[in-house]
Amino acid sequence: MIDTKDIGLVLEGGGMRGVFTCGVLDYFMDNDIEFPYAIGVSAGACNGLSYMSKQRGRAKFSNIDLLDKYKYIGIKHLIKKRNIMDFDLLFHEFPENIIPYNYNAYFASPRRFEMVTSNCLTGKAEYFEEKSDSKRVIDIVKASSSLPFLCPITYVDDIPMLDGGICDSIPVRRAMEQGYKKNVVVLTRNRGYRKVSRDIKIPSFIYRKYPAMREALSNRNNLYNAQLELVEQLEDRGEVFVIRPLNPIMVDRIEKDIDKLTNLYNEGYECGRQVEEYLK
């Protein structure tokens, strides 16, 4: 096993682009690469949970094989349940019955895992750890994955939450604040990528009860680009090691093309090999 005792792991989200992360994490598990601390956002939180419970292949099976079988993303779900994804299937039927999550292994692990959400009341990121209550684990990861406009608001401890990527898409600063000055960062975009669309002010009738959330959404693109800039600066200084797709990818946030998703997973697995030289 490679020694990673002083190194953190940061997992970006990106919806279905997260299958790249699935590949990276499966490579880690195949080669006994473990980190004492990890933090995940949205899809990074979902995939990170399977990594933390050492369920190799579980995230890939959920994201690719079961998508092909159950078609859990699409407009029909948005019309029927006002949610672009079938959350009942994803966060209840999957972890409870179809591909059970190993809570015992997760709760028993000494490794820390934080999941990021965005607090609708404050417009700020929230960071959660949960190692005893399985229902709260699901509440947190569901909130972290609740895309604005496309998914309902989710509650954690009776507080309204949305996708963690709104307020902290790449939580490398949080990892450093937790004492991990060196980090492996898994991104789902190639180096040099920036959002080109300009931020626009969110009208008051959207999330009308949550003006702080509207403000956070209005500044989302600029914040994400600033975080990408920070990661590249840290990378150039040797303070983080970044695993990312080598080229621009053609996978959408709510991608349903199984071939595209499988190819991206395979690319993530191969890119995961890069970490070994860094860790040595």
Residue pairs with C-beta under 8 A, 6 or more apart in sequence:
1 32
1 33
1 34
2 31
2 32
2 33
2 276
2 279
2 280
3 279
4 33
4 34
4 35
4 36
4 279
5 36
6 180
6 181
6 182
7 35
7 36
7 180
7 182
7 183
7 184
7 279
8 35
8 36
8 37
8 38
8 39
8 175
8 176
8 178
8 180
8 182
8 183
8 184
9 35
9 37
9 38
9 39
9 48
9 175
9 183
9 184
9 186
10 38
10 39
10 170
10 171
10 172
10 175
10 183
10 184
10 185
10 186
10 240
11 21
11 38
11 39
11 40
11 41
11 44
11 45
11 47
11 48
11 186
12 21
12 41
12 44
12 165
12 169
12 170
12 185
12 186
12 187
12 188
12 189
13 40
13 41
13 42
13 43
13 44
13 45
13 144
13 145
13 163
13 164
13 165
13 169
13 188
14 20
14 21
14 42
14 43
14 44
14 165
14 188
14 189
14 253
15 42
15 43
15 147
15 252
15 253
15 254
15 255
16 43
16 63
16 73
16 251
16 252
16 253
16 254
16 255
16 256
16 261
17 43
17 188
17 189
17 249
17 251
17 252
17 253
17 255
17 264
18 42
18 43
18 44
18 46
18 47
18 63
18 188
19 60
19 63
19 64
19 251
19 261
19 262
19 264
19 265
19 268
20 186
20 188
20 245
20 249
20 264
20 265
20 267
20 268
20 271
21 43
21 44
21 47
21 59
21 186
21 188
21 268
22 47
22 59
22 60
22 63
22 265
22 268
23 60
23 264
23 265
23 266
23 267
23 268
23 269
23 270
23 271
23 272
24 186
24 243
24 268
24 269
24 271
24 272
25 47
25 48
25 50
25 51
25 59
25 186
25 272
26 56
26 57
26 59
26 60
26 269
26 272
27 33
27 268
27 269
27 270
27 272
27 273
28 34
28 51
28 272
28 275
29 51
29 54
29 56
30 56
31 276
33 275
33 276
33 279
34 111
35 111
35 184
36 110
36 111
36 112
37 111
37 112
37 113
37 114
37 175
37 178
37 180
38 48
38 51
38 52
38 111
38 112
38 113
38 114
39 48
39 113
39 114
39 115
39 116
39 127
39 171
39 174
39 175
39 178
40 46
40 47
40 48
40 49
40 113
40 114
40 115
40 116
40 144
41 115
41 116
41 144
41 163
41 164
41 165
41 168
41 169
41 170
41 171
42 116
42 144
42 145
42 147
42 163
42 164
42 165
43 145
43 188
44 186
45 115
45 116
45 140
45 141
45 144
45 145
45 164
46 59
46 62
46 141
46 144
46 145
47 59
47 63
48 113
48 115
49 101
49 106
49 113
49 137
49 141
50 58
50 59
50 62
50 101
51 59
52 106
52 109
52 111
52 113
53 101
53 102
53 103
53 105
53 106
53 109
54 102
54 105
54 109
55 101
55 102
55 105
58 99
58 101
60 265
61 99
62 90
62 94
62 99
63 261
63 265
64 258
64 261
64 262
64 265
66 72
66 94
66 98
66 99
67 73
67 256
67 258
67 261
68 258
70 86
70 89
71 256
72 85
72 86
72 89
72 90
73 84
73 85
73 86
73 254
73 256
74 84
74 256
75 84
77 83
77 84
77 85
77 86
78 84
78 150
81 87
81 88
82 152
83 150
83 151
83 152
84 147
84 150
84 151
84 254
85 150
85 151
85 254
87 142
87 151
91 138
91 141
91 142
92 138
95 101
95 138
101 134
103 134
103 137
106 113
106 131
106 137
107 131
107 132
112 129
112 178
113 129
114 127
114 128
114 129
114 171
114 174
114 178
115 127
115 128
115 129
115 140
115 141
115 144
115 164
116 125
116 126
116 127
116 128
116 144
116 164
116 165
116 167
116 168
116 171
116 174
117 125
117 126
117 128
117 140
117 143
117 144
117 156
117 161
117 162
117 163
117 164
118 124
118 125
118 126
118 161
118 162
118 163
118 164
118 165
118 166
118 167
118 168
118 213
118 216
119 125
119 126
119 159
119 160
119 161
119 167
119 212
120 153
120 159
120 160
120 161
120 162
120 207
120 209
120 210
120 212
120 213
121 159
121 160
121 210
121 212
121 213
122 212
123 167
123 210
123 212
123 213
123 215
123 216
124 167
124 212
124 216
125 164
125 167
125 168
125 171
125 174
126 156
126 159
126 161
126 164
127 171
127 174
128 140
128 156
130 136
130 137
130 140
136 156
136 157
139 154
139 155
139 156
139 157
140 156
142 154
143 154
143 155
143 156
143 161
143 162
143 163
143 164
144 161
144 163
144 164
145 151
145 163
146 152
146 153
146 154
146 161
146 162
146 163
147 162
147 163
147 253
148 162
148 163
148 166
148 207
148 213
148 217
149 206
150 254
151 162
151 163
153 160
153 161
153 162
154 160
154 161
154 162
155 161
160 210
162 213
164 171
165 224
166 213
166 216
166 217
166 220
167 216
167 223
168 174
168 227
169 223
169 224
169 227
170 185
170 187
170 224
170 227
170 228
170 230
170 231
172 183
172 185
172 227
172 230
172 231
172 234
172 240
173 230
175 183
176 183
181 239
182 239
182 240
182 241
183 239
183 240
183 241
184 240
184 241
184 242
184 243
184 275
184 278
185 231
185 235
185 240
185 241
185 242
185 243
186 242
186 243
186 244
187 231
187 242
187 243
187 244
187 245
188 244
188 245
188 249
189 228
189 244
189 245
189 248
189 249
190 244
190 245
190 246
190 247
190 248
190 249
191 232
191 242
191 244
193 228
193 248
194 225
194 228
195 221
195 224
195 225
197 221
198 221
199 218
199 219
199 220
199 221
199 222
200 218
201 218
202 214
202 215
202 217
202 218
204 211
204 214
206 214
207 213
207 214
207 217
231 240
231 242
232 242
234 240
235 241
235 242
241 274
241 275
241 278
243 268
243 271
243 272
243 274
243 275
244 271
245 264
245 267
245 268
245 271
246 267
246 271
249 264
250 260
251 257
251 260
251 261
251 264
255 261
